[in-house]
Amino acid sequence: MSRQRLKSDLPTKICPVCGRPFTWRKKWEKCWDEVKYCSERCRRRRSNDT
């Protein structure tokens, strides 16, 4: 069996909309480099000029 990682060991990013840190998720495994926002709500609230 593989050993589970601690949440503190996972990579994090800062959301440009709300300014909060968010942690890597399994569903972002293949596209982590493209992930910019912590949630769908922040993605919808992003400014139109970016």
C-alpha positions in Angstrom: 0.0 0.0 0.0 1.2 3.5 -0.7 1.6 6.0 2.1 -0.8 9.0 2.1 0.6 12.5 1.9 -0.1 15.0 4.6 -2.2 17.9 3.5 0.7 20.2 4.6 3.0 18.5 2.1 0.7 19.3 -0.9 1.5 22.3 -3.2 -0.5 25.5 -2.7 -1.3 28.6 -4.7 -2.9 32.0 -3.9 -6.2 32.8 -5.5 -5.9 36.2 -7.3 -9.6 37.1 -6.6 -10.0 36.4 -2.9 -6.3 36.3 -1.9 -6.7 33.0 0.0 -4.4 30.0 -0.3 -5.7 26.8 -1.8 -4.3 23.4 -1.9 -3.7 20.9 -4.8 -6.6 18.5 -5.4 -6.7 15.1 -7.1 -9.0 16.4 -9.8 -6.4 19.0 -10.7 -3.6 16.4 -11.1 -3.2 16.8 -14.8 -3.8 20.5 -15.1 -2.3 22.0 -11.9 -0.2 24.4 -13.9 -3.3 26.0 -15.5 -5.3 26.2 -12.2 -5.6 29.9 -11.2 -8.7 30.2 -9.0 -9.7 28.4 -5.8 -13.3 27.9 -6.8 -15.9 28.3 -9.5 -17.2 31.3 -7.6 -13.9 33.1 -7.8 -13.5 32.1 -11.5 -16.8 33.8 -12.3 -15.9 36.9 -10.2 -12.6 37.5 -11.9 -12.1 40.8 -13.6 -12.8 41.0 -17.3 -9.5 42.6 -18.2 -7.4 39.5 -17.2 
